């Protein structure tokens, strides 16, 4: 396969003048090929492990997936939709409503690089069918929101993804020395600038997650970001979770220097403390002012907003605004970690309403890569059946409530 991963986007498209960005996606002819390379790499990393290596072992470190540190029940209340312009009160934000959720808190621990990153996957029970990549019918009453740890500061580290597009992600999968695939990638001069750009982003992230507060804050005190862009009606958004509380690892840090053990200890300490974990669900709307000025080789802002997954949207020009409240009760009943299997829940950013679909080439690739990787990890690592828990997540039915929109008749 070619080792020249540079993407050429059309420069002759035009932005739609207006207060908000109308994202324009560009689908490349070789996307399927790039996606297949990444898919095979991720699946191959998992298949190299012994069969059923993670069965009945919640401490197993899954390649690309990390360690599950907790499975929790809670509630997401969409309670501040008036913070959005009316044209963007669609999808999950169409009405004031509370949804029962199940969340998986996990930790990506890269032992070679020596850093760990927390992630939060939230699955909510939705009253009508939503597209679902794991359901045989293609639909389920579930909606997924995926987040990764980032700096809580304005325009901080981790608010955008590592990779701009599928070509960069594809290139990164070949960099696995001493494999034969690594050599032609490194020797191709056209990749040198691109590799420098990718490693600069990774260096910034690693610098953050190796230092306090990332290393001294437990799961419920961290801020989490969706990183990549999503549609919201005819606009584009990013999402984040901002904690109401601090969560110092405190005495749990004395128990072990192993990050996954620390985070499990922090989860148990949170339950024992009896204080709910509360987050604001926030939305950032893409505006012309928050998207950087295109360079000579860049497409219009409307394409950059959709296709540049690594793009930092200036939060001083377009701040994140709270639209909902995510609450996890601090109770043994809400902590499913001891009585619910670690592996079977499957998440995908494309398990969402069409009006909130992910945008850009990275997300188009991740749709298929995550599906293939998720299914092989269940069968090969856990001896579980893919899709077995679609529409069977252990939601708390008593959490669901509904209130009509203020402007509803």
C-alpha positions in Angstrom: 0.0 0.0 0.0 1.0 3.6 -0.5 3.0 5.3 2.3 2.0 8.8 1.2 -0.8 9.7 3.6 -1.3 13.3 2.7 -4.9 14.3 2.2 -5.9 16.9 -0.5 -9.2 18.6 0.3 -10.8 20.8 -2.3 -10.0 24.5 -1.7 -12.7 25.9 -4.0 -15.6 25.3 -1.6 -17.2 28.4 0.0 -18.3 29.1 3.5 -22.0 29.8 4.1 -22.1 33.3 5.7 -23.9 33.3 9.0 -23.6 33.5 12.7 -22.8 29.7 13.0 -20.8 27.3 10.9 -22.7 25.0 8.5 -20.2 22.1 8.4 -19.3 20.6 5.0 -18.0 17.1 4.8 -15.7 15.8 2.1 -15.5 12.0 1.5 -12.3 10.8 -0.2 -12.1 8.0 -2.7 -9.6 6.1 -0.6 -11.3 6.3 2.8 -12.5 2.7 2.6 -8.9 1.5 2.0 -7.5 3.6 4.9 -10.2 2.5 7.2 -9.5 -1.2 6.4 -5.8 -0.8 7.2 -6.7 0.7 10.6 -9.4 -1.9 11.2 -7.0 -4.8 10.5 -4.3 -3.2 12.7 -6.6 -2.8 15.7 -8.2 -6.3 15.3 -4.7 -7.8 14.9 -3.5 -6.3 18.1 -6.4 -8.0 20.0 -6.1 -11.3 18.2 -2.4 -11.7 19.3 -3.5 -12.1 22.9 -4.3 -15.7 24.1 -8.0 -16.6 23.6 -10.2 -15.5 26.5 -7.3 -13.8 28.2 -9.6 -11.3 29.9 -12.5 -13.6 30.9 -13.4 -13.1 34.5 -10.4 -10.7 34.9 -11.5 -7.1 35.4 -7.8 -6.1 35.7 -7.0 -7.2 32.1 -5.4 -4.5 30.0 -7.1 -4.5 26.7 -5.1 -3.1 23.7 -6.5 0.3 22.6 -9.3 -0.1 25.2 -7.5 0.1 28.6 -8.9 -1.0 31.9 -12.5 -0.7 33.1 -12.4 1.1 36.4 -16.1 1.2 37.1 -19.6 0.6 35.7 -22.1 3.0 37.1 -25.8 3.9 37.0 -27.0 7.5 37.0 -29.2 10.1 35.4 -28.7 12.6 32.6 -31.1 15.6 32.9 -31.3 17.8 29.8 -32.4 20.8 31.9 -31.0 24.0 30.2 -32.0 23.9 26.6 -32.7 27.6 26.7 -28.9 28.0 26.6 -29.0 27.0 22.9 -30.4 29.0 20.1 -33.8 27.6 19.1 -32.6 26.3 15.8 -30.2 24.0 17.7 -32.8 22.5 20.1 -32.9 19.3 18.2 -32.0 15.6 18.9 -31.1 15.1 22.5 -31.7 18.8 23.2 -35.2 19.0 21.7 -36.9 19.0 25.1 -36.4 19.1 28.8 -36.1 15.5 29.9 -34.3 13.1 32.2 -32.8 9.8 31.0 -31.4 6.9 33.0 -27.8 6.2 32.1 -25.1 3.5 32.5 -21.6 4.7 32.3 -18.3 2.9 31.9 -15.3 4.7 33.4 -12.0 3.4 32.1 -8.3 4.1 31.9 -6.0 3.9 29.0 -2.7 3.0 30.5 0.2 2.9 28.0 3.0 1.2 29.9 5.6 1.9 27.2 4.9 5.6 27.1 4.3 5.7 30.8 1.1 7.7 30.9 -2.6 7.0 31.6 -5.7 8.8 30.3 -9.2 8.5 31.8 -12.2 8.1 29.6 -16.0 8.1 30.2 -18.5 6.3 28.0 -22.2 7.2 28.7 -25.1 5.1 27.4 -28.6 6.5 28.0 -32.0 4.9 27.6 -33.8 6.7 24.8 -37.6 6.5 24.4 -37.5 5.9 20.6 -35.3 3.8 18.4 -31.8 5.2 17.6 -29.4 4.0 14.9 -27.1 1.3 16.5 -24.1 -0.3 14.8 -24.3 -3.4 17.0 -28.0 -4.2 16.8 -29.1 -6.8 14.1 -32.0 -4.5 13.2 -29.7 -1.4 13.0 -31.6 0.3 15.8 -31.9 0.3 19.6 -33.3 2.4 22.4 -29.8 3.6 23.4 -27.8 6.7 22.7 -24.0 6.8 23.4 -21.8 9.7 24.4 -18.0 9.2 24.5 -15.5 11.4 26.3 -11.8 11.5 27.1 -10.0 13.3 29.8 -8.7 16.8 29.1 -7.4 19.9 30.9 -10.2 21.9 32.5 -8.6 25.1 31.4 -10.0 27.2 28.5 -8.5 26.0 25.3 -6.6 23.4 27.3 -4.9 20.2 26.2 -7.1 17.3 25.2 -10.0 19.3 23.8 -9.3 18.0 20.3 -8.3 14.6 19.0 -4.7 13.4 18.4 -5.2 12.8 14.6 -6.6 15.1 12.0 -7.9 12.4 9.6 -7.9 8.7 8.7 -4.6 9.1 6.8 -2.8 10.2 10.0 -4.4 7.4 12.0 -3.4 4.9 9.3 0.1 6.1 9.3 0.3 5.8 13.0 -0.7 2.1 12.9 2.3 1.4 10.7 4.8 2.9 13.2 5.3 -0.2 15.3 9.1 -0.9 15.2 10.7 -3.3 14.5 7.9 -4.3 12.1 8.6 -4.1 8.3 5.7 -1.7 7.9 7.5 1.0 9.9 10.5 1.4 7.6 8.8 2.7 4.4 6.6 5.0 6.4 9.6 6.6 8.1 11.7 6.8 5.0 9.1 8.5 2.8 10.0 12.3 2.9 6.4 13.3 2.4 5.5 11.9 5.8 8.2 13.7 7.8 6.2 16.9 8.3 3.1 15.0 9.0 4.8 12.8 11.6 6.2 15.8 13.3 2.8 17.4 13.6 1.2 14.2 15.0 4.0 13.7 17.6 3.8 17.4 18.6 0.1 16.9 19.6 0.9 13.6 21.3 3.7 15.2 23.3 1.4 17.9 24.6 -1.2 15.3 25.7 1.5 13.1 27.4 3.0 16.2 29.1 -0.4 17.0 30.6 -1.5 13.5 31.7 1.9 12.7 33.4 1.6 15.7 35.8 -0.9 16.9 38.4 -3.8 17.5 38.4 -4.3 14.6 36.0 -2.2 12.2 38.1 -3.8 13.3 41.5 -7.4 13.7 40.5 -9.9 10.8 40.6 -12.5 10.0 37.9 -15.3 12.2 39.3 -13.1 15.3 39.5 -11.9 15.2 35.9 -13.1 17.1 32.9 -13.9 15.1 29.8 -14.2 16.1 26.1 -15.7 14.6 23.0 -12.7 15.9 21.1 -14.2 15.4 17.6 -17.0 17.4 16.0 -20.7 16.4 15.8 -23.6 17.8 13.9 -26.4 19.5 15.7 -29.1 20.2 13.2 -27.4 22.2 10.5 -24.6 23.3 12.8 -21.5 21.7 14.4 -20.7 21.1 18.1 -18.3 19.6 20.5 -19.4 18.3 23.9 -17.7 18.1 27.3 -18.4 17.1 30.9 -17.4 19.5 33.7 -17.3 18.2 37.3 -19.1 20.0 40.1 -16.7 18.4 42.7 -13.0 17.9 43.2 -11.8 14.4 43.7 -8.3 14.2 45.2 -6.9 10.7 45.0 -5.7 11.3 48.6 -4.9 8.3 50.7 -5.7 5.9 47.8 -2.5 7.0 46.1 -0.5 5.4 49.0 -2.0 2.0 48.2 -0.3 1.4 44.9 1.6 3.2 42.2 -0.2 1.2 39.5 -2.7 3.7 37.8 -5.5 1.2 37.3 -5.5 0.1 41.0 -5.4 3.8 42.0 -8.5 4.6 40.0 -10.4 1.5 41.2 -9.5 2.5 44.8 -10.7 6.1 44.0 -14.0 4.7 42.8 -14.5 2.7 45.9 -13.5 5.6 48.1 -16.1 7.8 46.3 -18.9 5.2 47.0 -17.8 5.0 50.7 -17.8 8.8 51.0 -21.5 8.9 50.1 -21.3 12.1 48.0 -22.9 12.1 44.5 -20.8 12.8 41.5 -22.3 15.6 39.4 -21.2 16.9 36.0 -22.4 19.6 33.7 -23.0 18.4 30.1 -21.8 21.3 28.0 -22.0 22.2 24.3 -19.7 24.3 22.2 -21.3 25.6 18.9 -19.0 26.2 16.0 -18.9 29.9 14.9 -16.8 31.5 12.2 -14.9 33.4 14.9 -13.8 30.2 16.8 -12.4 28.4 13.8 -8.8 29.4 12.9 -8.2 31.4 9.7 -7.5 28.9 6.9 -3.9 28.7 5.7 -2.8 28.6 2.0 -3.4 24.8 1.8 -6.5 24.7 4.0 -10.1 24.4 2.8 -12.8 26.9 4.0 -13.7 27.0 7.7 -16.9 25.0 7.1 -14.8 22.1 5.9 -12.1 22.5 8.6 -14.8 22.4 11.3 -16.1 19.1 10.0 -12.9 17.4 8.7 -10.1 18.6 10.9 -10.6 16.4 14.0 -7.4 17.9 15.6 -8.7 21.4 15.3 -8.9 23.5 18.5 -12.1 25.6 18.4 -11.3 28.9 20.3 -13.3 28.7 23.5 -12.9 32.4 24.2 -14.9 33.1 21.0 -17.4 30.2 21.4 -17.5 29.1 25.1 -18.9 25.7 26.2 -22.4 26.3 27.7 -24.1 23.9 30.2 -27.2 22.2 28.8 -27.6 19.3 31.1 -26.7 17.6 34.4 -25.2 14.1 34.7 -25.5 12.7 38.2 -24.1 9.4 39.7 -25.5 8.6 43.1 -22.8 7.6 45.6 -24.4 4.3 46.6 -23.5 0.7 46.4 -26.6 0.2 44.2 -25.3 2.6 41.6 -21.9 1.0 41.5 -22.3 -2.0 39.2 -18.6 -2.9 39.3 -18.9 -5.9 41.5 -22.0 -7.5 40.0 -22.1 -6.6 36.4 -19.7 -8.2 33.7 -16.9 -5.9 32.7 -16.8 -6.5 29.0 -20.2 -6.8 27.2 -21.4 -3.2 27.0 -20.5 -1.9 23.6 -20.3 1.8 22.8 -20.0 3.7 19.5 -20.2 7.4 18.7 -22.5 6.5 15.8 -25.1 5.1 18.2 -26.9 8.5 18.1 -29.7 10.4 16.5 -29.1 11.5 12.8 -29.4 15.1 13.8 -26.3 14.6 16.1 -24.2 12.4 13.9 -20.4 12.5 14.1 -18.6 14.6 11.5 -15.4 14.1 9.5 -13.2 11.4 8.2 -11.8 10.2 11.6 -15.3 9.5 12.8 -16.3 7.8 9.6 -13.4 5.5 10.0 -14.0 5.0 13.7 -17.5 3.8 13.0 -16.2 0.7 11.3 -12.9 0.3 13.2 -14.6 0.4 16.6 -17.3 -2.0 15.5 -14.8 -4.6 14.3 -12.5 -4.1 17.3 -15.4 -4.2 19.8 -16.7 -7.4 18.3 -13.4 -9.3 18.2 -12.5 -8.2 21.8 -15.7 -9.8 23.0 -15.4 -13.0 21.2 -11.6 -13.4 21.4 -10.8 -11.8 24.8 -13.9 -12.4 26.8 -15.7 -15.4 25.2 -18.8 -13.2 25.0 -21.4 -12.6 22.2 -21.2 -9.3 20.3 -24.5 -7.4 20.6 -25.8 -9.6 23.4 -26.5 -6.6 25.7 -27.9 -4.3 23.1 -31.1 -2.9 24.7 -30.3 -4.8 27.9 -28.1 -2.4 29.8 -29.0 -2.3 33.5 -30.7 1.1 33.5 -32.6 2.2 36.6 -36.2 2.6 35.3 -37.1 4.8 38.3 -34.7 7.5 37.1 -36.6 8.2 33.9 -38.9 11.2 33.9 -40.3 13.5 31.4 -41.5 17.1 31.4 -42.9 18.9 28.3 -40.9 21.6 26.6 -41.7 25.1 28.0 -43.0 26.1 24.6 -45.0 22.9 24.0 -48.8 23.1 23.8 
